Amino acid sequence: MNGNSKNPVVNGSGDVQGRRRALIKEKIRTFPAMPAFVAQVITMLNDPAADAVTIAGRIKFDPGMTANILRLANSAEFGARRSVRSLQEAIVRLGLKQLFQLVVASGMGRRLSKPMPGYELAPDELLRHSLWAALAAEELCLALSIHAPDMLFTSGLLHDLGKLILDEFVDASKVEIFKVAGEQKLSFEMAEAAVVGMNHADAGAAVLDQWHFPAELVAAARWHHCPEAAGEYESIASIVHVAEFLSYAEGIGTGIDGLGYHLSQEAIDNLGVRKKDLEWVASHTLDKMRDLEKLLKD
Amino acid sequence: MNNVIVGISEMAVSNTADDVLTTYSLGSCLGITFYDTSLHVGGMIHCMLPLSQIDAQKALENPCMFVDTGTTKLLKEMFALGCRKSSLVVKIAGASAVLDSKGLFKIGERNYTIFRKILWKNSMLIHAEDVGGNISRTVRLEIATGRVTIKSGGVEKEL
C-alpha cells in the first residue's frame, strides 16, 4: 500500500526506483526488533491476566525504566499526595495506559536520538519532534474536547519511525527529491516516494506492522501525511497529522522536509480546529515537553 | 568564543564580549535581537506565539513564550543594563510559514505583525530582517561586534 493520493512519476527511472524499493524492503525486513525488554513488557500489558505484581517483577530488572516510572508516578502531574516508593505501587498509580507510553518512550528514545544526515536532523531532534507530536496530539484532544484514542500518544511518538529506515536513501538522493518536488509541485513525502521508491510513512508503518503493533497505530503512522485516506482510522491519523504539523511550524525537528508538507484541510475541518486551538496547544505542549524530556534524560 | 543557546521561549542578555547568542531552527517562531552599539550589550529572544492573551497563566510563568510579553521583558532587561532606545539596533528572523492554503497556521505572520506593532508603539524601527518563506533559520548574535548571522539550508549570511 502506498500512502499517497497521487502517484508522481520520475521519468525514465523506473528500474532505479524498483531497485531502491527492494533495498528499502530488505532494510525493513532486517530492521532490529523492538528492544526485547520493551516487547516483553508490552506483551504483558496486553495480557488481561497480568497484574501490577507480574509487570513490576519484569520491569525491576531494568534500573533506568524503574527510575523513570517512579519519577513519573511521583511527579506533580499525578498529584502525588504521598510519595510512592515501590515499583508496584507506582504502576498502580500510573495505570496501564501511562505505563505503556512510558515503556515505549524509554525503550525507543535511544533509537530516535540518532543524528540523521539525510533529513538533516541533529542528534535528539527526531526524538524531540516525536515527543512533541505525541504530547501535542493529546493536548489537541483536550483543546477540542474530543476523546483521545488509547494509542494516540504512542502513535505520535512513532509516526516518523520510517525516517530511521529511509535516512540513508534520502541522503543519497536529496538533490533529486527537491528537484522532483519543485518541478511537479509535490509535497515532500510524495517526492520522497517518487525518488527513493517509498515514503517514510509507509516505511514506518511496515516496521510497526512487523512488530505486531495495534492496527490503529500502524494506520496512524502510514497515513499521517494523508489522514483522509486512513478509512476507519481517519480520526487518529488526523490528530497526529495536525500535531506533527504544529511541531514543524514551531521549528521542532523541522530538518530539510518539515516545511515541505501540505496541511490536510479535511483533517482540520473534520476535527474542527481553530487558530486559537493551535496556539493553546503549542503553549501547553512546550511545558509538558520540558517535563518529559527531563524525565527521559537519563 | 562562548556559545549561549537560547531555546524556544527563552531569552538571553549579555555584555560579555566573548559570548555569541544562538537560537536554532526558527520556524514560525520569531527570533529577535537587540544590540546597543555604544555599550556592546546584546539580547536575544525566541518567541513562539504572538499574544499572551491566549493563556494569561502561561504568560506569567513564562513571558518569553509570547512576542508581546517577551519583547517587553527583553527591553526592560536591556534598559536595566543601561541601554538606550536610541542606540539599539533591532534585527529579526524567522516567522516562516508552512504549506497551508487557508492560513490557519499563519502563526509566523502574526508573530511578525505583533512585533512590528510593539516597536511602533515604542517608536523603534527594525534595522534588518529575514522573515517568511518556507525555511527554517538559525540566528547568531556576536556580543563583541553586534554582528548577526542567519544560517538556513547550510548557507550562512550576515543580516
Chai-1 contact restraints between the chains, C-beta under 6 A:
chainA,res_idxA,chainB,res_idxB,connection_type,confidence,min_distance_angstrom,max_distance_angstrom,comment,restraint_id
A,Y248,B,V98,contact,1.0,0.0,6.0,A-B,restraint_1
A,A249,B,G27,contact,1.0,0.0,6.0,A-B,restraint_2
A,A249,B,S28,contact,1.0,0.0,6.0,A-B,restraint_3
A,A249,B,V98,contact,1.0,0.0,6.0,A-B,restraint_4
A,A249,B,F105,contact,1.0,0.0,6.0,A-B,restraint_5
A,A249,B,I107,contact,1.0,0.0,6.0,A-B,restraint_6
A,E250,B,G27,contact,1.0,0.0,6.0,A-B,restraint_7
A,G251,B,S25,contact,1.0,0.0,6.0,A-B,restraint_8
A,G251,B,L26,contact,1.0,0.0,6.0,A-B,restraint_9
A,G251,B,G27,contact,1.0,0.0,6.0,A-B,restraint_10
A,G251,B,C29,contact,1.0,0.0,6.0,A-B,restraint_11
A,G251,B,S136,contact,1.0,0.0,6.0,A-B,restraint_12
A,T254,B,S25,contact,1.0,0.0,6.0,A-B,restraint_13
A,T254,B,G27,contact,1.0,0.0,6.0,A-B,restraint_14
A,T254,B,S136,contact,1.0,0.0,6.0,A-B,restraint_15
A,L259,B,V98,contact,1.0,0.0,6.0,A-B,restraint_16
A,L259,B,N134,contact,1.0,0.0,6.0,A-B,restraint_17
A,H262,B,L99,contact,1.0,0.0,6.0,A-B,restraint_18
A,L263,B,D100,contact,1.0,0.0,6.0,A-B,restraint_19
A,K275,B,L104,contact,1.0,0.0,6.0,A-B,restraint_20
A,E279,B,L49,contact,1.0,0.0,6.0,A-B,restraint_21
A,E279,B,I54,contact,1.0,0.0,6.0,A-B,restraint_22
A,W280,B,I54,contact,1.0,0.0,6.0,A-B,restraint_23
A,S283,B,D55,contact,1.0,0.0,6.0,A-B,restraint_24
A,S283,B,K58,contact,1.0,0.0,6.0,A-B,restraint_25
A,S283,B,M65,contact,1.0,0.0,6.0,A-B,restraint_26
A,L286,B,S9,contact,1.0,0.0,6.0,A-B,restraint_27
